[in-house]
Amino acid sequence: DIYQFFDSAGKISKLKTFEELKDYSQHNYKIAYLGTSQTWGAGAPGPENSFPHIAVTELRKKLNRTIGSLNFSVSGSWIEPLMKDYQSLLKVWKPDLLVVNLSSNDRRHRNSFDANLRKLAELNRTHKIKTIFILEAINKEANSTSIRALHQKMAQIGKAYQIPVFDLMGFVNSPEIYDSGLIWFDEFHMDRYGHQLTGKWLAEKLAPVIMGLKEKGE
């Protein structure tokens, strides 16, 4: 797997192992993204056009802070193997904030979704890492019944652990957004325009969350 790290200058580095993150520790805030192909950036013409990168770029402008961002999302994956990756990550690099965007691929692994999501919430509580759940979006023309059931699970666990839940599904499929341009590349992946809108939307929602975190050096 290739992980994407966005440093405070906006440079994108492709890392093959988490060990390489030891060279990227000096930032006011550190954000990590856990997800699958949508979060990895499928549908965008490059990682610099993916919504995680756009969100961090917007946050740097808004907050005037150095922010290091790791996108360790894996296309085709689901929560169980991603949890193992995350546990390995914490041994060498601890984010201040973890953004979790899941549900689409977990439809085929529903039996493990609840337990692993709770395990993740407990792990971050222990490590004092702020967590955000995103209700992963799919095109509103696709069958969303199974995904909405997983969204309900995420919302329930978010409430139980006091984790904010951001509704990306509702945002990108709202009439004013859906009808504003070409949002979707296919049923599950956004086009460049969809990534742009999502990145800006996410930055607006993350800014107050990040400002509530303890800054490095305080």
N, C-alpha and C positions, 0 to 999 in steps of 0.2 A: 504494500500500500504506500501511496505517496501522500504525505500530509502537507498542508499549506499553512505557512506562517507569514502573517502580515506584520512587519515591524513598525515602529513609531514614525518612520519616514515614508511609509507606504510601499516599501519594497516587499515583493512576494518571494519567499524562499520555499523551495520544495525539499521536504525532509523525508528521509527514508526510515528513520528511527526516532523515537522520543528522546533518546540520549542526546541528540543534536540540540535539543532545546536548552541545554545547560548554557549555551552561548547567547540565549535570548531572555534574560531574566530582568533586565533593567527597564522597567516601565512603571508609570504611575498605577496603571490597572492592567490586568491580564484577563482576557476573555477566551473561552473555548466553545466551539460549536460541535455538538454531537448530533449526527443525523445520517441520512443516506444520500441518494443521488441528487435529490432536490437541493439539499443543503450543500452538497459538494459543489454544485454549480452546473448540473446538467441543463442544457438549453441555453446557457449563456455562452457567448463567443470566447470566453477565457475567464480564468479565476478572478481577474480584476473587475469583471462585470457580474460576478456572482453576488447575491444579496448579502452574504456575510461580510464580504470585503466592502461593499458599498455602505453598509451600516456602520462599520468601524471608521471608514473615511469620514462619514457625516458626523460621527461622535467626536472625532478628533477636532473637527472644526467647531462644533457646538461647545465642547467642554474645555478646549485649549489644554488638553492633557496628552501625555504619551500613553498610547494604548497598544499593547501587543496582543495579537489575536491568532489563535490556532484553530484551524478547521481540520478536525480529524475524522470527518464524515467519510463513510465508505459506501460506494454505490452497490446496491444489491444486498446490503446487510440489514440487520434488525437489532433489536435492543440487547439480546443475549450476548452475541460476540462483541458488540460495541461496549457493553459493560466491562468485558474483560480488557479491551483496549484502554478504557478509562482508568481502570485500576492500575494498569501498567504505567499510564501517563502520570498518575499521582505520585509515583515513586521518584520521579525526576523533575516534575513541573506542576505546580499547583495553581490553577486559575483562581481569580477572585470571583468570577462569574461563569457559570455553565449555562449555555442556551441549548435546549433540547427540542429538536423538531422531528417528531416521529409519528408513525401510525400506518403509513401506506404499506410498507413491506411487512409490518407486524401482523397484517391480516392473516398471513399463513402460519403465524406463530403466536396466536392469541392466548394460548394456555400459559405462556411464560411472560406475557407482557406485564400484567399486573404485578407479579412478584418481583420482576427485575426493575420496574419503575419505582416501586417502594424501596427496593434495595439501594437504588441510586439516590433517592431522597434521603435515606438514612445515612448513606456514606457522606453526602455533602453536608448534612447536619453535623456529623462528627468532625469533619474537616473545616467547618465554618465557611463553606463555599456557597455563595448565593446561587440559587437555581431559578431558571425561567423555563416554563413549558410552553411550546408553541403547538397549536393544533394544526398539523401539517395539512396543506391544501391540495385538493385535486380539482380538475375542471368540473364545474357544476353540471356539465352534460354527462359526466360519467356516473356510474352507480356508486353512491357514497354510503350505502347502508352500513356496511361492515366497518368503514372508517369512522363513521359517526359514533358507533358503539365504543370504539377505542378512544375517541375524543371524550366520551362521557367518563371513561376510566381515568383519563388524564386529569379531567376537571375534578373528579372525586378525590384523587390522590393529591392534587394541588391544594384543594381545600383542607385536607387532613394535615398536610405538612406546611401550610401557609406559603405555598409556592405560587407566584403570579402565573396566570395562564393567559396567553395572548392568542386571539382567534384569527389566525392567518386565513383559514378557510373562509370565514365570513368576510374578511377584508377584500381579498382578491376577487371573490365572486359576488360582491355587492354590485348593484346595477351601475352606480356611477364609476366604479373601477373597471368592471368587466366590459362595459361598453365603451371605454375610453381609448382602446387600442388593442393591439395583438398581445394578449397576456400569456397565452398558453402555446407551448411548442408541441405538446401532445396532452394526453389525459392527466399525466402525473408531473410533468416538468414545465416550468415557465420559460417563456422566451425572454430575450434581453430586456424588453420593456417591463415584463412582469418582475424580473429580478430588480430592476431599478426602483419600481414602486415599492416593492417589499423591503428593500434595503433602507429606503427613506422612512417608511412606516415603522420599521423596527427600531431605527435610530431614535425616533421621537419617543417611543415607548421605553427604550433602554436608558435614555439620558437621565431621568430622575432616579432610576434604580442604581445606576453607577455612582451618581452624586451622593447616594446614601451609604456607599461603601467607604471603608477606611482607606484613605490614600496612602501609598507607600511613602514612608518618611514621616508620617504624622505620629 
